[in-house]
Amino acid sequence: MKYGIDINSEKILNFISERLKERGHFIIDLTERNNVNNGRVLLKKVLIANVTNIDLYFAIDFKKEASFCEIFFNEDDHSKILGEKLIKIIGSRLENIVCKNGSHLYLIKNIKSSAIYVSSPIEYKDIIENLLDTNELIDILESKKNN
């Protein structure tokens, strides 16, 4: 599979990218490392994701202003299943988490693949990084569309 990865934590980004590469998958790094015009950044991510024909867009965005963890998925069944699986493993470590349709979000609406976008308070970064100690997160991302 070909993954578009967009994570604003170098540790998580590197871990996920390396593990998926080890398993024979292709990675398109969509992470923006500079604080620039947000509209242009979103447009660029959508264009790159669609031109490279990714199979899954996966993002984790740690935000100072977020008060709880939200997992957004697009309207395809695969995304919804991945979101539900993610909420099980992240929800086992966090209490305040929701999973919902994110088709109103620009990235999810415009990227032509399955998509998962996790918005999390920056305070949860260590908890989510601890998920890397197991392969649960990688196994979920690697699950095929028909699983």
DSSP file with accessible surface (Angstrom, degrees, kcal/mol):
  #  RESIDUE AA STRUCTURE BP1 BP2  ACC     N-H-->O    O-->H-N    N-H-->O    O-->H-N    TCO  KAPPA ALPHA  PHI   PSI    X-CA   Y-CA   Z-CA
    1    1 A M              0   0   52      0, 0.0    25,-2.4     0, 0.0     2,-0.5   0.000 360.0 360.0 360.0 162.3    0.0    0.0    0.0
    2    2 A K  E     -a   26   0A  63     23,-0.2    53,-3.3    51,-0.1    54,-1.4  -0.960 360.0-162.2-116.8 123.2    1.0    3.6   -0.4
    3    3 A Y  E     -ab  27  56A   0     23,-2.9    25,-3.3    -2,-0.5     2,-0.7  -0.889  16.1-151.3-110.8 135.0    0.5    5.8    2.7
    4    4 A G  E     -ab  28  57A   0     52,-3.0    54,-3.0    -2,-0.4     2,-0.5  -0.924  24.7-164.8 -98.0 111.6    0.3    9.6    3.0
    5    5 A I  E     +ab  29  58A   0     23,-2.6    25,-3.2    -2,-0.7    26,-0.6  -0.881  17.6 171.9-107.8 132.3    1.7   10.3    6.5
    6    6 A D  E     + b   0  59A  14     52,-2.4    54,-1.6    -2,-0.5     2,-0.4  -0.803  17.5 148.7-142.0  87.8    1.1   13.7    8.1
    7    7 A I  E     - b   0  60A   0     -2,-0.3    54,-0.2    52,-0.2     2,-0.1  -0.990  39.9-150.1-133.4 127.1    2.2   13.8   11.8
    8    8 A N  S    S+     0   0   69     52,-1.7     2,-0.4    -2,-0.4     3,-0.1  -0.060  79.3  82.1 -91.2  37.2    3.6   16.8   13.7
    9    9 A S     >  -     0   0    3     -2,-0.1     4,-3.0    51,-0.1     5,-0.2  -0.948  65.6-156.3-134.9 112.4    5.7   14.6   16.0
   10   10 A E  H  > S+     0   0   92     -2,-0.4     4,-2.9     1,-0.2     5,-0.3   0.883  93.7  54.5 -56.8 -39.6    9.0   13.5   14.5
   11   11 A K  H  > S+     0   0  117      2,-0.2     4,-2.2     1,-0.2    -1,-0.2   0.950 114.3  38.7 -61.2 -48.7    9.2   10.5   16.8
   12   12 A I  H  > S+     0   0    0      2,-0.2     4,-2.7     1,-0.2     5,-0.3   0.929 116.5  52.1 -69.1 -43.8    5.8    9.1   15.8
   13   13 A L  H  X S+     0   0    1     -4,-3.0     4,-2.6     1,-0.2     5,-0.2   0.947 113.2  43.7 -56.4 -50.9    6.3   10.1   12.1
   14   14 A N  H  X S+     0   0   80     -4,-2.9     4,-2.6    -5,-0.2     5,-0.3   0.908 114.2  50.4 -63.9 -42.4    9.7    8.3   11.9
   15   15 A F  H  X S+     0   0   33     -4,-2.2     4,-2.5    -5,-0.3     5,-0.2   0.961 114.6  42.0 -61.2 -52.8    8.4    5.2   13.8
   16   16 A I  H  X S+     0   0    0     -4,-2.7     4,-2.5     1,-0.2     5,-0.3   0.937 116.1  49.4 -62.6 -45.6    5.3    4.7   11.6
   17   17 A S  H  X S+     0   0   10     -4,-2.6     4,-2.4    -5,-0.3    -1,-0.2   0.934 113.6  45.4 -59.9 -47.4    7.2    5.5    8.4
   18   18 A E  H  X S+     0   0   88     -4,-2.6     4,-2.5    -5,-0.2    -1,-0.2   0.915 113.3  48.9 -64.9 -43.7   10.0    3.1    9.2
   19   19 A R  H  X S+     0   0   79     -4,-2.5     4,-1.2    -5,-0.3    -1,-0.2   0.917 113.0  47.1 -64.6 -41.7    7.8    0.2   10.3
   20   20 A L  H  <>S+     0   0    0     -4,-2.5     5,-2.4    -5,-0.2     3,-0.3   0.913 111.9  50.7 -67.7 -38.0    5.5    0.5    7.3
   21   21 A K  H ><5S+     0   0  107     -4,-2.4     3,-2.1    -5,-0.3    -2,-0.2   0.913 106.2  55.6 -62.6 -42.4    8.6    0.6    5.0
   22   22 A E  H 3<5S+     0   0  134     -4,-2.5    -1,-0.2     1,-0.3    -2,-0.2   0.807 105.3  53.5 -58.7 -29.6   10.0   -2.5    6.7
   23   23 A R  T 3<5S-     0   0   83     -4,-1.2    -1,-0.3    -3,-0.3    -2,-0.2   0.284 128.0 -99.1 -91.0   9.3    6.7   -4.2    5.8
   24   24 A G  T < 5S+     0   0   57     -3,-2.1    -3,-0.2     1,-0.3     2,-0.2   0.601  77.9 134.0  90.2  14.3    7.1   -3.3    2.1
   25   25 A H      < -     0   0   16     -5,-2.4     2,-0.4    -6,-0.1    -1,-0.3  -0.560  52.7-120.5 -95.8 160.9    4.8   -0.3    1.9
   26   26 A F  E     -a    2   0A 144    -25,-2.4   -23,-2.9    -2,-0.2     2,-0.4  -0.812  23.2-152.5-100.1 142.2    5.5    3.1    0.3
   27   27 A I  E     -a    3   0A  30     -2,-0.4     2,-0.6   -25,-0.2   -23,-0.2  -0.952  11.2-167.6-120.4 130.4    5.4    6.3    2.3
   28   28 A I  E     -a    4   0A  39    -25,-3.3   -23,-2.6    -2,-0.4     2,-0.8  -0.974  21.9-142.6-111.6 113.2    4.6    9.8    1.1
   29   29 A D  E     +a    5   0A  73     -2,-0.6   -23,-0.2   -25,-0.2   -25,-0.1  -0.701  27.8 169.6 -81.0 111.9    5.6   12.3    3.8
   30   30 A L        +     0   0    9    -25,-3.2     2,-0.2    -2,-0.8   -24,-0.2   0.270  31.1 129.5-104.4   9.8    3.0   15.1    3.8
   31   31 A T        -     0   0   16    -26,-0.6     2,-0.6   -24,-0.1   -25,-0.1  -0.471  51.1-144.1 -71.7 131.0    4.1   16.7    7.1
   32   32 A E        -     0   0   53     -2,-0.2    -2,-0.1     1,-0.1    -1,-0.1  -0.856  15.6-175.7 -95.3 120.5    4.7   20.4    6.9
   33   33 A R        +     0   0  122     -2,-0.6     2,-0.4     2,-0.0    -1,-0.1   0.507  61.9  67.7 -97.5  -6.0    7.7   21.4    9.1
   34   34 A N  S    S-     0   0  108      0, 0.0     2,-1.1     0, 0.0    -2,-0.0  -0.913  83.9-120.3-115.0 144.0    7.4   25.2    8.6
   35   35 A N        +     0   0  176     -2,-0.4     2,-0.2     3,-0.0    -2,-0.0  -0.717  59.5 140.9 -81.6 100.3    4.7   27.5    9.9
   36   36 A V        -     0   0   83     -2,-1.1     2,-0.1     1,-0.1     5,-0.1  -0.684  61.1 -37.9-128.2-174.6    3.4   28.9    6.6
   37   37 A N     >  -     0   0   95     -2,-0.2     4,-2.0     1,-0.2     5,-0.2  -0.246  52.6-148.9 -51.7 116.5    0.1   29.9    5.1
   38   38 A N  H  > S+     0   0  111      1,-0.2     4,-2.4     2,-0.2     5,-0.2   0.867  92.8  55.0 -61.7 -39.4   -2.3   27.2    6.3
   39   39 A G  H  > S+     0   0   45      1,-0.2     4,-2.2     2,-0.2    -1,-0.2   0.923 110.0  45.9 -61.3 -43.9   -4.5   27.4    3.2
   40   40 A R  H  > S+     0   0  188      2,-0.2     4,-2.6     1,-0.2    -1,-0.2   0.886 111.1  53.5 -65.6 -38.7   -1.5   26.8    0.9
   41   41 A V  H  X S+     0   0   10     -4,-2.0     4,-2.5     2,-0.2    -2,-0.2   0.940 110.0  47.0 -62.2 -45.6   -0.3   23.9    3.0
   42   42 A L  H  X S+     0   0   39     -4,-2.4     4,-2.3     2,-0.2    -2,-0.2   0.930 112.9  48.8 -63.1 -44.9   -3.6   22.2    2.9
   43   43 A L  H  X S+     0   0   81     -4,-2.2     4,-2.7     1,-0.2    -1,-0.2   0.928 111.2  50.4 -60.3 -44.6   -3.9   22.6   -0.9
   44   44 A K  H  X S+     0   0  115     -4,-2.6     4,-2.7     1,-0.2     5,-0.3   0.918 109.9  50.3 -61.1 -42.8   -0.3   21.3   -1.3
   45   45 A K  H  X S+     0   0   26     -4,-2.5     4,-2.6     1,-0.2    -1,-0.2   0.923 111.7  47.6 -62.6 -44.2   -1.1   18.2    0.8
   46   46 A V  H  X S+     0   0    9     -4,-2.3     4,-2.6     2,-0.2     5,-0.3   0.939 112.8  48.7 -62.4 -46.3   -4.2   17.4   -1.1
   47   47 A L  H  X S+     0   0   97     -4,-2.7     4,-2.8     2,-0.2     5,-0.3   0.937 114.1  44.9 -61.0 -47.1   -2.5   17.8   -4.5
   48   48 A I  H  X S+     0   0   61     -4,-2.7     4,-2.4     1,-0.2    -1,-0.2   0.931 113.6  50.6 -64.1 -44.2    0.5   15.6   -3.5
   49   49 A A  H  <>S+     0   0    0     -4,-2.6     5,-1.8    -5,-0.3     4,-0.4   0.924 116.0  41.3 -60.1 -43.7   -1.8   13.0   -2.0
   50   50 A N  H ><5S+     0   0   42     -4,-2.6     3,-0.5    -5,-0.2    -2,-0.2   0.891 114.3  50.2 -76.0 -37.6   -4.0   12.8   -5.1
   51   51 A V  H 3<5S+     0   0  124     -4,-2.8    -2,-0.2    -5,-0.3    -1,-0.2   0.899 114.0  45.5 -67.5 -37.6   -1.1   13.0   -7.7
   52   52 A T  T 3<5S-     0   0   39     -4,-2.4    -1,-0.2    -5,-0.3    -2,-0.2   0.525 106.4-133.1 -84.4  -4.4    0.8   10.2   -5.9
   53   53 A N  T < 5 -     0   0  115     -3,-0.5    -3,-0.2    -4,-0.4   -51,-0.1   0.921  29.5-165.1  57.3  52.6   -2.4    8.2   -5.6
   54   54 A I      < -     0   0    5     -5,-1.8   -51,-0.2    -6,-0.1     3,-0.1  -0.269  20.2-146.7 -66.3 155.9   -2.1    7.2   -1.9
   55   55 A D  S    S+     0   0   58    -53,-3.3    59,-1.2     1,-0.3     2,-0.3   0.731  82.7  18.8 -91.2 -30.0   -4.2    4.4   -0.5
   56   56 A L  E     -bc   3 114A   0    -54,-1.4   -52,-3.0    57,-0.2     2,-0.5  -0.970  60.5-154.3-147.6 129.0   -4.5    5.9    3.0
   57   57 A Y  E     -bc   4 115A   0     57,-2.6    59,-2.6    -2,-0.3     2,-0.4  -0.900  21.3-178.0 -97.7 126.0   -4.0    9.4    4.4
   58   58 A F  E     +bc   5 116A   2    -54,-3.0   -52,-2.4    -2,-0.5     2,-0.4  -0.985   3.9 173.4-130.6 122.3   -3.1    9.2    8.1
   59   59 A A  E     -bc   6 117A   1     57,-2.3    59,-2.7    -2,-0.4     2,-0.4  -0.975  19.3-171.1-130.2 143.1   -2.6   12.3   10.2
   60   60 A I  E     -bc   7 118A   6    -54,-1.6   -52,-1.7    -2,-0.4     2,-0.6  -0.991  12.3-172.1-127.6 123.8   -2.0   13.1   13.8
   61   61 A D  E     - c   0 119A  46     57,-3.3    59,-2.5    -2,-0.4     2,-0.6  -0.942   8.9-158.0-121.2 106.9   -2.1   16.8   14.7
   62   62 A F  E     - c   0 120A   8     -2,-0.6     2,-0.4    57,-0.2    60,-0.1  -0.771  20.1-173.3 -85.1 124.0   -1.1   17.7   18.2
   63   63 A K  E >   - c   0 121A  56     57,-3.0    59,-1.4    -2,-0.6     3,-0.5  -0.955  32.2-146.7-125.5 139.7   -2.6   21.1   19.1
   64   64 A K  T 3  S+     0   0  175     -2,-0.4    -1,-0.1     1,-0.2    59,-0.1   0.857 103.2  50.4 -66.0 -35.6   -2.2   23.4   22.0
   65   65 A E  T 3  S+     0   0  150     56,-0.1    -1,-0.2    57,-0.0     2,-0.2   0.570  85.2 105.6 -85.2  -7.9   -5.8   24.6   21.8
   66   66 A A    <   -     0   0   18     -3,-0.5    56,-0.2    54,-0.2     3,-0.1  -0.498  45.8-172.1 -73.9 140.9   -7.4   21.1   21.6
   67   67 A S        +     0   0   89      1,-0.2     2,-0.3    -2,-0.2    -1,-0.1   0.562  68.9  13.7-108.6 -13.6   -9.1   20.0   24.8
   68   68 A F  S    S-     0   0   61     51,-0.0     2,-0.4    27,-0.0    -1,-0.2  -0.961  85.0 -91.7-153.3 168.9   -9.9   16.3   23.9
   69   69 A C  E     -d   97   0A   0     27,-2.1    29,-1.9    -2,-0.3     2,-0.4  -0.719  37.6-173.8 -91.1 130.8   -8.8   13.8   21.3
   70   70 A E  E     -dE  98 119A  36     49,-2.9    49,-2.9    -2,-0.4     2,-0.5  -0.986  11.8-159.6-125.4 135.7  -10.9   13.5   18.1
   71   71 A I  E     -dE  99 118A   0     27,-2.8    29,-2.7    -2,-0.4     2,-0.4  -0.970  14.1-167.3-113.4 120.8  -10.5   10.9   15.4
   72   72 A F  E     -dE 100 117A  12     45,-3.3    45,-2.5    -2,-0.5     2,-0.3  -0.874   5.8-177.4-108.9 142.3  -12.1   11.9   12.0
   73   73 A F  E     -dE 101 116A  20     27,-1.5    29,-3.5    -2,-0.4    30,-0.3  -0.896  23.7-117.2-130.3 160.9  -12.7    9.5    9.1
   74   74 A N        -     0   0   17     41,-1.3     6,-0.2    -2,-0.3    35,-0.1  -0.295  44.0 -87.0 -90.1-173.6  -14.0   10.1    5.6
   75   75 A E  S    S+     0   0  139     33,-0.1     2,-0.1    -2,-0.1    39,-0.1   0.540  92.1 101.8 -78.5  -5.4  -17.1    8.5    4.2
   76   76 A D  S  > S-     0   0   48     37,-0.1     4,-1.7     1,-0.1     5,-0.2  -0.456  77.3-123.3 -80.5 154.0  -15.7    5.2    3.0
   77   77 A D  H  > S+     0   0  128      1,-0.2     4,-2.6     2,-0.2     5,-0.2   0.866 108.2  59.2 -62.3 -37.0  -16.2    2.1    5.1
   78   78 A H  H  > S+     0   0   11      1,-0.2     4,-2.6     2,-0.2    -1,-0.2   0.931 106.0  47.9 -59.9 -45.5  -12.4    1.4    5.4
   79   79 A S  H  > S+     0   0    0      1,-0.2     4,-2.7     2,-0.2    -1,-0.2   0.911 111.2  50.7 -62.1 -42.7  -11.8    4.7    7.0
   80   80 A K  H  X S+     0   0   97     -4,-1.7     4,-2.4     2,-0.2    -1,-0.2   0.929 110.8  48.6 -63.1 -42.6  -14.6    4.2    9.5
   81   81 A I  H  X S+     0   0   56     -4,-2.6     4,-2.3     2,-0.2    -2,-0.2   0.928 112.0  49.0 -63.5 -44.2  -13.4    0.8   10.4
   82   82 A L  H  X S+     0   0    0     -4,-2.6     4,-2.7     1,-0.2    -1,-0.2   0.920 110.5  51.6 -61.5 -43.0   -9.8    2.1   10.9
   83   83 A G  H  X S+     0   0    0     -4,-2.7     4,-2.4     1,-0.2    -2,-0.2   0.914 109.8  49.0 -59.1 -43.1  -11.2    5.0   13.1
   84   84 A E  H  X S+     0   0   89     -4,-2.4     4,-1.4     1,-0.2    -1,-0.2   0.890 111.8  48.8 -66.0 -38.1  -13.1    2.5   15.3
   85   85 A K  H  X S+     0   0   64     -4,-2.3     4,-1.6     1,-0.2    -2,-0.2   0.910 111.4  50.1 -66.9 -41.0  -10.0    0.3   15.7
   86   86 A L  H  X S+     0   0    1     -4,-2.7     4,-3.0     1,-0.2     5,-0.5   0.897 106.0  55.2 -63.7 -40.6   -7.9    3.4   16.6
   87   87 A I  H  X S+     0   0   45     -4,-2.4     4,-2.1     1,-0.2    -1,-0.2   0.860 104.6  56.1 -64.4 -30.1  -10.4    4.5   19.2
   88   88 A K  H  X S+     0   0  156     -4,-1.4     4,-0.8     2,-0.2    -1,-0.2   0.936 115.0  35.3 -65.8 -46.2  -10.2    1.1   20.9
   89   89 A I  H  < S+     0   0   14     -4,-1.6     4,-0.3     2,-0.2    -2,-0.2   0.911 125.5  39.5 -79.3 -38.2   -6.4    1.3   21.3
   90   90 A I  H >X S+     0   0    7     -4,-3.0     3,-1.8     1,-0.2     4,-1.4   0.919 114.1  55.4 -73.7 -39.4   -6.2    5.1   22.0
   91   91 A G  H 3< S+     0   0   27     -4,-2.1    -1,-0.2    -5,-0.5    -2,-0.2   0.738  96.1  65.6 -65.0 -22.3   -9.4    5.0   24.1
   92   92 A S  T 3< S+     0   0   85     -4,-0.8    -1,-0.3     1,-0.2    -2,-0.2   0.694 113.8  32.7 -72.4 -13.6   -7.9    2.3   26.3
   93   93 A R  T <4 S+     0   0   97     -3,-1.8     2,-0.4    -4,-0.3    -2,-0.2   0.554 121.7  47.5-114.1 -17.8   -5.3    5.0   27.4
   94   94 A L     <  -     0   0   11     -4,-1.4    -1,-0.2     1,-0.1     3,-0.1  -0.974  56.7-160.9-127.2 145.2   -7.4    8.1   27.2
   95   95 A E  S    S+     0   0  197     -2,-0.4     2,-1.2     1,-0.2    -1,-0.1   0.839  80.9  62.1 -90.6 -37.5  -10.9    8.9   28.5
   96   96 A N  S    S+     0   0   83    -29,-0.1   -27,-2.1     2,-0.0     2,-0.3  -0.666  73.7 124.2 -98.9  85.1  -11.9   11.9   26.5
   97   97 A I  E     -d   69   0A  24     -2,-1.2     2,-0.3   -29,-0.2   -27,-0.2  -0.999  32.5-173.2-144.8 141.0  -11.9   10.7   22.9
   98   98 A V  E     -d   70   0A  54    -29,-1.9   -27,-2.8    -2,-0.3     2,-0.4  -0.957  11.7-152.3-133.5 155.1  -14.5   10.7   20.1
   99   99 A C  E     +d   71   0A  37     -2,-0.3     2,-0.3   -29,-0.2   -27,-0.2  -0.997  31.3 150.9-127.6 125.9  -14.6    9.2   16.6
  100  100 A K  E     -d   72   0A  89    -29,-2.7   -27,-1.5    -2,-0.4     2,-0.2  -0.980  50.4 -76.3-153.3 165.2  -16.7   10.9   13.9
  101  101 A N  E     -d   73   0A  61     -2,-0.3     3,-0.2   -29,-0.2   -27,-0.2  -0.412  35.4-172.3 -63.5 130.7  -17.2   11.6   10.3
  102  102 A G    >   +     0   0    0    -29,-3.5     3,-2.4    -2,-0.2     7,-0.3   0.037  42.4 125.6-115.3  26.7  -14.8   14.3    9.1
  103  103 A S  T 3   +     0   0   39      1,-0.3    -1,-0.1   -30,-0.3   -29,-0.1   0.648  69.6  64.5 -65.5  -9.8  -16.1   14.9    5.6
  104  104 A H  T 3  S+     0   0  124     -3,-0.2     2,-0.3     4,-0.1    -1,-0.3   0.627  82.6  95.1 -83.7 -12.5  -16.5   18.6    6.5
  105  105 A L  S <> S-     0   0   47     -3,-2.4     4,-2.9     1,-0.1     5,-0.3  -0.631  80.1-130.1 -82.7 135.9  -12.7   18.9    6.9
  106  106 A Y  H  > S+     0   0   94     -2,-0.3     4,-2.1     1,-0.2     5,-0.2   0.890 103.8  46.0 -53.4 -49.3  -10.8   20.2    3.8
  107  107 A L  H  > S+     0   0   16      1,-0.2     4,-2.1     2,-0.2    -1,-0.2   0.944 116.5  43.6 -62.5 -48.3   -8.2   17.4    3.8
  108  108 A I  H  4 S+     0   0    4     -6,-0.2    -1,-0.2     1,-0.2    -2,-0.2   0.906 115.3  49.5 -66.0 -39.0  -10.6   14.6    4.3
  109  109 A K  H  < S+     0   0  133     -4,-2.9    -1,-0.2    -7,-0.3    -2,-0.2   0.868 119.7  35.4 -67.8 -34.4  -13.1   15.9    1.9
  110  110 A N  H  < S+     0   0   59     -4,-2.1     2,-0.4    -5,-0.3    -2,-0.2   0.638  90.9  93.0-103.2 -16.8  -10.6   16.5   -0.9
  111  111 A I     <  -     0   0    6     -4,-2.1     2,-1.2    -5,-0.2   -54,-0.1  -0.694  70.0-141.3 -79.7 129.6   -8.1   13.6   -0.6
  112  112 A K  S    S+     0   0  172     -2,-0.4     2,-0.3   -66,-0.2    -1,-0.1  -0.329  72.3  63.4 -92.1  53.1   -9.3   10.8   -2.9
  113  113 A S  S    S-     0   0   13     -2,-1.2   -57,-0.2    -5,-0.2   -37,-0.1  -0.928 101.1 -62.2-152.2 177.5   -8.4    7.9   -0.6
  114  114 A S  E     -c   56   0A   0    -59,-1.2   -57,-2.6    -2,-0.3     2,-0.4  -0.401  61.3-163.2 -62.2 147.6   -9.3    6.5    2.7
  115  115 A A  E     -c   57   0A   0    -59,-0.2   -41,-1.3   -39,-0.1     2,-0.4  -0.996  23.6-177.6-146.5 138.0   -8.4    9.1    5.4
  116  116 A I  E     -cE  58  73A   0    -59,-2.6   -57,-2.3    -2,-0.4     2,-0.4  -1.000   7.5-175.3-131.6 129.7   -7.9    9.3    9.1
  117  117 A Y  E     -cE  59  72A  30    -45,-2.5   -45,-3.3    -2,-0.4     2,-0.5  -0.988   5.8-164.3-128.7 119.5   -7.2   12.5   10.9
  118  118 A V  E     -cE  60  71A   2    -59,-2.7   -57,-3.3    -2,-0.4     2,-0.5  -0.928   1.2-168.2-106.3 121.9   -6.4   12.5   14.7
  119  119 A S  E     +cE  61  70A   5    -49,-2.9   -49,-2.9    -2,-0.5   -57,-0.2  -0.956  19.7 170.1-108.4 123.2   -6.6   15.9   16.5
  120  120 A S  E     -c   62   0A   0    -59,-2.5   -57,-3.0    -2,-0.5   -54,-0.2  -0.983  38.7-104.1-138.4 145.2   -5.1   15.7   19.9
  121  121 A P  E >   -c   63   0A   1      0, 0.0     3,-2.0     0, 0.0     4,-0.2  -0.370  35.6-121.0 -61.2 144.5   -4.1   18.0   22.8
  122  122 A I  G >  S+     0   0   66    -59,-1.4     3,-1.8     1,-0.3     4,-0.3   0.824 111.0  68.9 -58.5 -26.8   -0.4   18.4   23.0
  123  123 A E  G 3  S+     0   0  128      1,-0.3     3,-0.3   -60,-0.2     4,-0.3   0.711  94.0  57.0 -66.1 -19.8   -0.6   17.0   26.5
  124  124 A Y  G <> S+     0   0   46     -3,-2.0     4,-2.5     1,-0.2     5,-0.3   0.445  77.1  98.7 -89.4  -0.3   -1.5   13.5   25.1
  125  125 A K  H <> S+     0   0   61     -3,-1.8     4,-2.8     1,-0.2     5,-0.2   0.915  82.4  47.6 -56.4 -46.8    1.6   13.3   22.9
  126  126 A D  H  > S+     0   0  108     -3,-0.3     4,-1.8    -4,-0.3    -1,-0.2   0.893 111.4  51.6 -62.8 -39.4    3.5   11.1   25.4
  127  127 A I  H  > S+     0   0   56     -4,-0.3     4,-0.6     2,-0.2    -1,-0.2   0.937 113.2  43.8 -63.8 -45.0    0.5    8.8   25.8
  128  128 A I  H >< S+     0   0    3     -4,-2.5     3,-1.3     1,-0.2     4,-0.4   0.899 110.1  56.0 -69.9 -36.2    0.2    8.3   22.1
  129  129 A E  H >< S+     0   0   24     -4,-2.8     3,-1.8    -5,-0.3    -1,-0.2   0.867  98.8  62.6 -61.8 -32.3    3.9    7.9   21.7
  130  130 A N  H >< S+     0   0   87     -4,-1.8     3,-1.4     1,-0.3    -1,-0.3   0.728  88.1  70.6 -66.3 -20.2    3.7    5.1   24.2
  131  131 A L  G X< S+     0   0    1     -3,-1.3     3,-1.4    -4,-0.6     6,-0.5   0.724  83.8  72.2 -64.3 -20.0    1.5    3.2   21.7
  132  132 A L  G <  S+     0   0   11     -3,-1.8    -1,-0.2    -4,-0.4    -2,-0.2   0.677  77.2  76.5 -71.0 -15.9    4.6    2.8   19.6
  133  133 A D  G <  S+     0   0  132     -3,-1.4     2,-0.3    -4,-0.2    -1,-0.3   0.706 100.8  44.3 -67.3 -19.2    6.0    0.3   22.0
  134  134 A T  S <  S-     0   0   53     -3,-1.4     3,-0.3    -4,-0.2     4,-0.3  -0.747  84.8-125.1-115.0 170.7    3.5   -2.2   20.5
  135  135 A N  S  > S+     0   0   74     -2,-0.3     4,-3.0     1,-0.2     5,-0.2   0.302  80.8 107.0 -96.5  10.5    2.8   -2.9   16.9
  136  136 A E  H  > S+     0   0   77     -5,-0.3     4,-2.2     1,-0.2     5,-0.2   0.911  79.4  47.7 -55.3 -46.6   -1.0   -2.3   17.4
  137  137 A L  H  > S+     0   0    4     -6,-0.5     4,-2.4    -3,-0.3    -1,-0.2   0.933 114.2  46.2 -63.3 -44.5   -1.0    1.0   15.6
  138  138 A I  H  > S+     0   0    0     -4,-0.3     4,-2.4     1,-0.2    -2,-0.2   0.919 110.8  53.3 -64.7 -42.5    1.0   -0.3   12.6
  139  139 A D  H  X S+     0   0   81     -4,-3.0     4,-0.9     1,-0.2    -1,-0.2   0.898 109.7  48.7 -60.3 -39.6   -1.2   -3.4   12.4
  140  140 A I  H >< S+     0   0   17     -4,-2.2     3,-0.8    -5,-0.2    -2,-0.2   0.950 112.7  46.8 -66.2 -47.3   -4.3   -1.2   12.3
  141  141 A L  H 3< S+     0   0    1     -4,-2.4    -2,-0.2     1,-0.2    -1,-0.2   0.861 112.8  51.0 -62.3 -33.1   -2.9    1.1    9.6
  142  142 A E  H 3< S+     0   0   43     -4,-2.4    -1,-0.2    -5,-0.2    -2,-0.2   0.644  81.3 117.8 -81.3 -13.8   -1.8   -2.0    7.6
  143  143 A S    <<  -     0   0   13     -4,-0.9   -61,-0.1    -3,-0.8    -3,-0.0  -0.275  68.1-117.6 -59.9 136.7   -5.2   -3.7    7.7
  144  144 A K    >   -     0   0   94      1,-0.1     3,-1.9     2,-0.0    -1,-0.1  -0.246  21.6-105.5 -74.6 163.2   -6.6   -4.1    4.2
  145  145 A K  T 3  S+     0   0  115      1,-0.3    -1,-0.1   -64,-0.0   -64,-0.1   0.771 118.9  51.5 -60.5 -27.0   -9.8   -2.5    3.0
  146  146 A N  T 3         0   0  143    -68,-0.0    -1,-0.3     0, 0.0    -2,-0.0   0.252 360.0 360.0 -99.8  16.4  -11.6   -5.8    3.2
  147  147 A N    <         0   0  113     -3,-1.9   -66,-0.0   -69,-0.0    -4,-0.0  -0.694 360.0 360.0 -96.1 360.0  -10.7   -6.6    6.8
